[in-house]
């Protein structure tokens, strides 16, 4: 049976800052019209950038959804991701017979039959395409945020908890794009503890 499959994947669950980006892609049944697809993590940045416009041009439908940091804090990261996946699927459901979602959980109230595919971004070409759209889009957003908050180095680590990012977080505190529900960001918001008095030393009057 030739089904029009909506592949869905996300980028950005783990970072301390910026949005989660979810993408959905539907190709026509049969041979995938884009060569070179793979899990976005297995591709170079240059290769992802080359594939991105080809996917947009040759897909039957595509949708990209941003779930911003404040919504991640309000919903929690799991529920925020599920929300983004459902919204992405709603954007392509008019041409999809079914959906394949990367991971082991499905959002509720989907508009068509769906399956959760563990490791789907390495198994299904529609999911691969979605992973590329999500990754390229999120990286571009983090470069935009770097222009507003250059002290954090978002253009380099894309918001992930690298040593550079953690050091900048301690030095400057969080910006509005940081996820306050994440432990390292919460810790950076807490005041530094006062030094304990050292025994045997005179204390100020």
Residue pairs with C-beta under 8 A, 6 or more apart in sequence:
2 29
2 30
3 29
3 97
3 98
4 26
4 27
4 28
4 29
4 60
4 95
4 96
4 97
4 98
5 26
5 27
5 96
5 97
5 98
5 99
5 100
5 124
5 126
6 24
6 25
6 26
6 61
6 89
6 92
6 93
6 96
6 98
6 99
6 100
6 112
6 126
7 24
7 25
7 26
7 99
7 100
7 102
7 120
7 124
7 125
7 126
7 127
7 128
7 129
7 130
8 22
8 23
8 24
8 85
8 88
8 89
8 99
8 100
8 101
8 102
8 127
8 130
9 22
9 23
9 40
9 101
9 102
9 120
9 121
9 127
9 130
9 131
9 134
10 20
10 21
10 22
10 23
10 81
10 84
10 85
10 102
10 134
11 20
11 21
11 40
11 131
11 134
11 135
11 137
11 138
12 18
12 19
12 20
12 21
12 134
12 138
12 158
12 159
13 20
13 77
13 81
14 160
14 161
15 158
15 159
15 160
15 161
15 179
16 159
16 160
16 161
16 165
16 169
16 178
16 179
16 182
16 184
16 185
17 69
17 145
17 152
17 154
17 159
17 165
17 174
17 175
17 177
17 178
17 179
17 185
18 69
18 138
18 141
18 142
18 145
18 154
18 158
18 159
18 177
19 66
19 67
19 68
19 69
19 72
19 138
19 141
20 66
20 67
20 72
20 77
20 80
20 81
20 84
20 138
21 64
21 65
21 66
21 67
21 84
21 134
21 135
21 137
21 138
21 141
22 64
22 65
22 67
22 81
22 84
22 85
22 87
22 88
22 134
23 62
23 63
23 64
23 65
23 88
23 129
23 130
23 131
23 132
23 133
23 134
23 137
24 61
24 62
24 63
24 85
24 88
24 89
24 91
24 92
24 99
24 130
25 55
25 59
25 61
25 62
25 92
25 126
25 129
25 130
25 133
26 59
26 60
26 61
26 62
26 92
26 95
26 96
26 126
27 33
27 34
27 58
27 59
27 60
27 125
27 126
27 129
28 60
32 125
32 126
33 58
34 51
34 54
34 55
34 58
34 125
34 129
36 47
36 50
36 51
37 51
37 125
37 128
37 129
37 132
38 122
38 128
39 121
39 122
39 128
39 131
40 48
40 121
40 128
40 131
40 132
40 134
40 135
40 136
41 121
41 131
41 135
42 122
43 51
43 132
45 139
48 132
48 135
48 136
49 136
51 129
51 132
52 132
52 133
52 136
55 62
55 129
55 132
55 133
56 62
56 133
59 129
60 92
60 95
61 91
61 92
61 94
61 95
61 96
62 92
62 129
62 133
63 87
63 88
63 89
63 90
63 91
63 92
64 88
64 133
64 134
64 137
65 84
65 87
65 88
65 91
66 84
66 141
67 75
67 80
67 81
67 83
67 84
69 176
69 177
69 178
69 179
69 180
71 80
71 83
72 80
72 179
72 181
73 179
73 180
73 181
74 80
75 83
76 181
77 179
77 181
78 105
82 105
82 107
82 108
83 107
85 101
85 107
86 107
86 108
86 109
86 110
88 130
89 96
89 99
89 101
89 107
89 110
89 111
89 112
89 114
90 111
93 111
93 112
96 112
97 112
97 113
98 112
98 113
98 114
98 115
99 110
99 112
99 113
99 114
99 115
100 114
100 115
100 117
100 120
100 124
100 126
100 127
101 107
101 114
101 115
101 116
101 117
101 120
101 127
102 117
102 119
102 120
102 121
102 127
102 130
102 131
103 116
103 117
103 118
103 120
104 116
104 118
105 116
106 114
106 115
106 116
117 123
117 124
117 127
120 127
121 127
121 128
121 130
121 131
122 128
138 158
139 158
142 154
142 155
142 158
142 159
143 154
143 155
145 154
145 159
145 177
146 152
146 153
146 154
146 155
149 175
149 177
151 168
151 171
151 172
152 165
152 168
152 169
152 172
152 175
153 164
153 165
153 168
156 162
156 164
157 164
157 165
159 165
159 177
161 184
166 184
169 178
169 184
169 185
169 188
170 188
173 188
173 189
174 180
174 185
174 188
174 189
178 185
178 188
179 185
180 186
180 189
197 203
